[in-house]
Amino acid sequence: MGKRVIVQLPLHPLFLVFFFMLAFTAVIWLFFVPRALAYAFQPLGISPHLAYAVALVIVLLSMMLSFVNVAIAEVPRHVLVPEVNYVSFFGIYYPVPRLRPVASKTVIAVNVGGALIPLSISSLMLSLMMVSSRVFEALVVEALTVTTVSLVSYSSSRIVPGVGIVVPALIPPLVAALSAMALSSLLNIIELAPALAYSGAVIGALIGADVVNLVKHFDKLRSPLISIGGAGTFDGIYLSGIVALFLTLLFI
């Protein structure tokens, strides 16, 4: 019998269409996102070619490391587990349901691709601003942008037990873009608006949506693993920075 090659779709054909769309989206993502980050880095004193190379590496690392979580703390807790006991009464057994407390723990982790890398980009941008001639104006805009995004992110977030913290996707980046552009224009540093919008969205979403809710509503989360930025490149922290950057570049 000769050798044969058999091609068989492992899934429904509609899933194949979905995978092609996902691959196309990834190509578009890798084309536009590094260029947008490169534009944000250039006013900070980085050459266009180096800015694009750095941005491309950052985007690739975010996608590859979006499945990696770094545990930073373990919090003991008690979980109520339902169980049924049977009581005999004249030879007849009656079920008696009750809740039994069981010792457990919650692991708090930070996602590398969804939180650590966006924070690293923001830190790099802020450190480059520190050596610029308009450092005071940049810090004022950044502080006000982060504060505004934090307040809006917290007020618009909600706790979904067993799922995590949910925030409307467009609200934090839109607030960050508008705040950074308005304040940068007012202080005559509009060329720094893309970098300020990105870092303001990332840090503001992290503080307002994750950190504050984690501190105030920890018991409501009811999850054995709480990962900050755990949705990776689809997480609110990561997407807030990227969308805020795109909106700022589009508007200015």
C-alpha positions as CSV (number, residue, x, y, z in Angstrom):
1,M,0.0,0.0,0.0
2,G,1.5,3.4,-1.0
3,K,1.8,6.3,1.3
4,R,-1.1,8.6,1.6
5,V,-1.7,12.0,3.1
6,I,-5.1,12.5,4.7
7,V,-6.3,16.0,5.5
8,Q,-9.1,16.0,8.0
9,L,-10.7,19.0,9.8
10,P,-10.6,18.2,13.5
11,L,-13.4,20.7,14.2
12,H,-16.5,22.2,12.5
13,P,-15.6,24.3,9.4
14,L,-16.8,27.4,11.1
15,F,-14.0,27.0,13.7
16,L,-11.5,27.0,10.8
17,V,-12.9,30.3,9.6
18,F,-12.6,31.6,13.2
19,F,-8.9,30.5,13.3
20,F,-8.2,32.3,10.0
21,M,-9.8,35.5,11.3
22,L,-7.8,35.1,14.5
23,A,-4.5,34.8,12.5
24,F,-5.5,37.8,10.4
25,T,-6.1,39.8,13.5
26,A,-2.8,38.8,14.9
27,V,-1.0,40.0,11.8
28,I,-2.8,43.3,11.9
29,W,-2.1,43.6,15.6
30,L,1.6,43.0,15.0
31,F,1.6,45.6,12.2
32,F,-0.1,48.5,13.9
33,V,0.6,48.2,17.7
34,P,4.5,48.3,17.4
35,R,4.2,51.3,15.0
36,A,1.9,53.1,17.5
37,L,4.3,52.4,20.4
38,A,7.2,53.6,18.2
39,Y,5.4,56.9,17.6
40,A,4.9,57.3,21.4
41,F,8.6,56.6,22.1
42,Q,10.1,59.0,19.5
43,P,9.3,62.3,21.3
44,L,11.1,60.8,24.3
45,G,14.4,60.8,22.5
46,I,14.5,57.3,20.9
47,S,15.3,57.0,17.2
48,P,12.5,55.7,14.9
49,H,14.2,52.4,14.1
50,L,15.2,51.6,17.7
51,A,11.7,52.6,18.9
52,Y,10.1,50.2,16.4
53,A,12.4,47.4,17.3
54,V,11.8,47.9,21.0
55,A,8.0,48.1,20.4
56,L,7.9,45.0,18.3
57,V,9.8,43.0,20.9
58,I,7.5,44.2,23.6
59,V,4.4,43.2,21.7
60,L,5.7,39.8,20.9
61,L,6.7,39.2,24.6
62,S,3.3,40.3,25.7
63,M,1.6,37.8,23.4
64,M,4.0,34.9,24.3
65,L,4.0,35.5,28.1
66,S,0.2,36.2,28.4
67,F,-0.2,32.7,29.9
68,V,2.5,33.2,32.6
69,N,1.4,34.3,36.1
70,V,3.8,35.1,39.0
71,A,2.4,34.3,42.4
72,I,3.1,37.2,44.9
73,A,0.9,36.1,47.9
74,E,-1.2,33.4,49.4
75,V,-4.2,34.4,51.6
76,P,-5.8,31.7,53.8
77,R,-9.6,31.6,53.7
78,H,-12.5,29.3,54.6
79,V,-14.9,27.9,52.0
80,L,-18.4,26.7,52.8
81,V,-18.9,23.3,51.2
82,P,-22.4,21.8,51.0
83,E,-22.9,18.3,52.3
84,V,-25.8,16.1,53.2
85,N,-26.0,14.1,56.4
86,Y,-28.7,11.4,57.1
87,V,-30.6,11.1,60.4
88,S,-32.4,7.9,61.2
89,F,-35.8,8.2,62.7
90,F,-37.7,4.9,63.4
91,G,-35.7,3.3,60.7
92,I,-36.3,6.0,58.2
93,Y,-33.4,8.1,57.0
94,Y,-33.9,11.8,56.4
95,P,-31.4,14.0,54.6
96,V,-30.1,17.0,56.5
97,P,-28.2,19.4,54.3
98,R,-25.7,21.7,55.8
99,L,-22.6,23.9,55.0
100,R,-19.3,22.7,56.3
101,P,-16.4,25.2,56.5
102,V,-13.2,24.0,54.8
103,A,-9.8,25.6,55.1
104,S,-8.5,26.8,51.7
105,K,-6.3,29.6,50.3
106,T,-6.4,32.2,47.5
107,V,-3.3,32.8,45.5
108,I,-2.7,36.3,44.3
109,A,-0.6,36.5,41.1
110,V,0.5,39.0,38.5
111,N,0.2,38.1,34.8
112,V,3.4,38.8,32.9
113,G,2.0,39.6,29.5
114,G,-1.1,41.4,30.8
115,A,0.3,43.4,33.6
116,L,4.1,43.3,34.1
117,I,5.0,44.2,30.5
118,P,2.6,47.1,30.2
119,L,3.8,48.4,33.5
120,S,7.4,48.0,32.3
121,I,6.6,50.0,29.2
122,S,4.9,52.7,31.3
123,S,8.0,52.8,33.6
124,L,10.3,53.2,30.6
125,M,8.3,56.0,29.2
126,L,8.2,57.8,32.6
127,S,11.9,57.3,33.1
128,L,12.6,58.9,29.7
129,M,10.3,61.8,30.6
130,M,12.4,62.4,33.8
131,V,15.4,63.5,31.7
132,S,13.4,65.7,29.4
133,S,13.3,69.5,29.6
134,R,9.5,69.4,30.4
135,V,9.6,66.9,33.2
136,F,7.5,69.0,35.6
137,E,4.7,69.5,33.1
138,A,4.8,65.8,32.1
139,L,4.6,64.6,35.8
140,V,1.6,66.9,36.4
141,V,-0.3,65.6,33.4
142,E,0.6,62.0,34.3
143,A,-0.5,62.4,37.9
144,L,-3.8,64.0,37.0
145,T,-4.4,61.4,34.2
146,V,-3.7,58.5,36.5
147,T,-6.0,59.9,39.2
148,T,-8.8,60.5,36.8
149,V,-8.6,57.0,35.2
150,S,-8.3,55.4,38.6
151,L,-11.5,57.0,39.9
152,V,-13.4,56.3,36.7
153,S,-12.2,52.7,36.5
154,Y,-13.2,52.0,40.1
155,S,-16.6,53.6,39.8
156,S,-17.4,51.7,36.6
157,S,-16.0,48.3,37.8
158,R,-18.1,45.5,39.3
159,I,-17.2,42.3,41.0
160,V,-18.3,39.0,39.4
161,P,-17.8,36.2,42.0
162,G,-15.7,33.4,40.5
163,V,-14.8,35.4,37.5
164,G,-13.1,38.6,38.7
165,I,-13.3,42.3,38.2
166,V,-15.2,43.5,35.1
167,V,-14.8,47.0,33.7
168,P,-16.3,48.4,30.5
169,A,-13.6,48.1,27.8
170,L,-13.6,51.6,26.3
171,I,-14.1,53.8,29.4
172,P,-10.6,53.8,30.9
173,P,-8.7,54.3,27.6
174,L,-11.1,57.0,26.5
175,V,-10.8,58.9,29.7
176,A,-7.0,58.5,29.6
177,A,-6.8,59.8,26.0
178,L,-9.0,62.8,26.6
179,S,-7.3,63.7,29.9
180,A,-3.8,63.4,28.5
181,M,-4.6,65.4,25.3
182,A,-6.4,68.2,27.2
183,L,-3.8,68.6,29.9
184,S,-0.9,68.2,27.5
185,S,-2.4,70.8,25.2
186,L,-2.9,73.2,28.1
187,L,0.7,72.8,29.2
188,N,2.1,72.9,25.7
189,I,3.5,69.3,25.7
190,I,1.1,67.8,23.1
191,E,4.0,65.7,21.6
192,L,4.1,63.7,24.8
193,A,0.3,63.0,24.9
194,P,0.5,59.5,23.4
195,A,3.1,58.3,26.0
196,L,1.2,60.0,28.8
197,A,-2.1,58.5,27.7
198,Y,-0.7,55.0,27.5
199,S,1.0,55.1,30.8
200,G,-1.9,56.9,32.5
201,A,-4.4,54.3,31.2
202,V,-2.2,51.3,32.3
203,I,-1.4,52.6,35.8
204,G,-4.9,54.1,36.3
205,A,-6.7,50.9,35.3
206,L,-4.3,48.8,37.5
207,I,-5.0,51.0,40.5
208,G,-8.7,51.7,40.1
209,A,-10.0,48.4,38.7
210,D,-7.6,45.9,40.3
211,V,-5.8,47.1,43.4
212,V,-8.6,49.1,45.0
213,N,-11.2,46.4,44.4
214,L,-8.7,43.7,45.6
215,V,-8.2,45.5,48.9
216,K,-11.8,46.5,49.5
217,H,-13.7,43.6,48.1
218,F,-11.4,40.6,48.4
219,D,-14.0,38.3,50.0
220,K,-16.4,38.9,47.2
221,L,-14.1,37.5,44.5
222,R,-14.3,33.9,45.9
223,S,-11.6,32.4,43.6
224,P,-8.7,30.1,44.4
225,L,-6.5,32.2,42.0
226,I,-6.7,36.0,41.5
227,S,-4.5,37.1,38.7
228,I,-3.9,40.8,38.1
229,G,-3.9,41.2,34.3
230,G,-4.8,37.5,34.1
231,A,-6.6,37.8,30.7
232,G,-3.2,38.5,29.1
233,T,-3.4,40.6,25.9
234,F,-7.2,40.7,26.3
235,D,-7.0,42.1,29.8
236,G,-8.2,45.6,30.7
237,I,-4.8,46.8,31.8
238,Y,-3.1,45.8,28.5
239,L,-5.9,46.9,26.2
240,S,-6.5,50.2,28.1
241,G,-2.9,51.3,27.3
242,I,-3.1,50.2,23.6
243,V,-6.5,51.7,22.9
244,A,-5.6,55.0,24.7
245,L,-2.5,55.2,22.6
246,F,-4.5,54.6,19.3
247,L,-7.1,57.2,20.3
248,T,-4.5,59.8,21.1
249,L,-2.7,59.3,17.8
250,L,-6.0,59.4,16.0
251,F,-7.1,62.6,17.6
252,I,-3.9,64.5,17.3
